[in-house]
Amino acid sequence: MQLEPHKAPTFIFIGVTTGKSSIVKVFPRWMQVLGLDVQLAGSDLPLRAPPETYRSVIERVKNDPMVVGGLVTTHKLDLLAAAHDLFDELDPNAALCGEVSAIVKRDGKLLGYAKDPTASGKTWEHFIPTGHFGRTQADVLCFGCGGAAFATTVYLAEADDRPKRITLVDVSAERLDHARDIHQRLTTDIQFNYVLNGDPYINDSLMSDLPAGSVVINATGMGKDLPGSPITTAGIFPCNGLVWEFNYRGELTFLHQAERQAAYRGLTLEDGWVYFLHGWTQVLAEVLGFELTPELFDKLNRAAQDFR
């Protein structure tokens, strides 16, 4: 059935459970701050949806004159793989990473941007102390190898202060192979390790081998899009480690596991809220065509705090 075009300027949010996101309440407040008349419309798709589903969504974005563009969360990789030919141009990061997080309509063209390297980099700089890896020689262990995870590794590849080793763990050989292919195109001295695994006890063991001060990331979607955690309750975080949970809503099992060890292991914890803010504001600035200055980001941050 042919869907009717939207009746007002509309920004499409492509995710899994979009109605539960804080952006549903934050978006209207941000439009007031920006002085723009744009509404938000969510498009919920199942994980690893069929290619024709992704193509249908992109065709609607492309053909509906009232759709100004959109943001993609969980489906960044699969969506571009399925609908690559529907985009007229990709930015360098989208072409490199094989993902799209921002869908932009400009001068009659449909453009795809990968904003995750920028958003993850700004979030990283928010909570990782300056010069941390130079001082500690710590590693990074990332559970999950989807778009946001390896976008973070793309940022780290050229960071002034970067780890010597990054280990990526995922249940999908395809995603690990995709990350490996991208890393081989980068000029970096980071040693990347790829572990195909879905056993939380093995993940516990990988975590126990980390040097003090290491960063442990949950980028699996577990605790939000999927139940549970990539580690068991017996898993021990590295002493003085930094723990980044990419999610800010849901059960957040992984984050709660870290919270219980925070005091005696000296952990620094970061949830996904700041990443949520940077991810959304970077995309909105590209789609809606405004300059995202530090001052404007702070203003949008304050406007969102009531809905955290």
C-alpha angles and dihedrals in degrees: 000000000000111000119226116248117256114266097219136035103290136193114206120221111199113196145111106268101008095161090065094054120107088231089079088071098027097053097067090047091051092049088055090051091048094043092234131138102218127132128210124235122186124216112196116202128176119250111276092008120192114276092245090060092057092045091052092054094048092047089054092049089049098046103037107089091203094058108093095188139287154235127243123204122171096007100058097119100036093045095055092043089055100040105028093126092055092067119083094202140006126204117239094262092049090050092046098044098035092229140107124208099161124049110197130188111204133158092348093308133111110228130189124210132184105214097167097094089057095042094046091045093053090047091048091053089050096064109014109087116242111265092010098143094043089056100040107027085220127165135226122236115189122189106205130033104211128127099290092046099054091037084063090052090050089055092046093050090073101028116125091229108040138155121257092224134034121182119199119197124191142153090228120079088193093060092046091050089050091053092046090052092052094046091053088060093054126088102228141126094221115122108226121202123192122204122188103207144130099176110111091205090060088048088054089054093049090052093049090057094058120111119242115284095028123150119239118194132192106207096148097100088238110142092035117031092018130030124252135014135284090240134050128245087258094060114118120214119220117271111266088003129159117232122201119191107191091206125077098183137042130049092323091197094165092052092049090051089055092045090059090056098037099100101043096037095043094236128176111212130205126179126197100268099099089043088051090053095047093043093053099039093048091053095043091051090053096044099041096036105237130134112252101214121179088251093054091046090054090050092051090045091055091047090054099048095086089063100047 
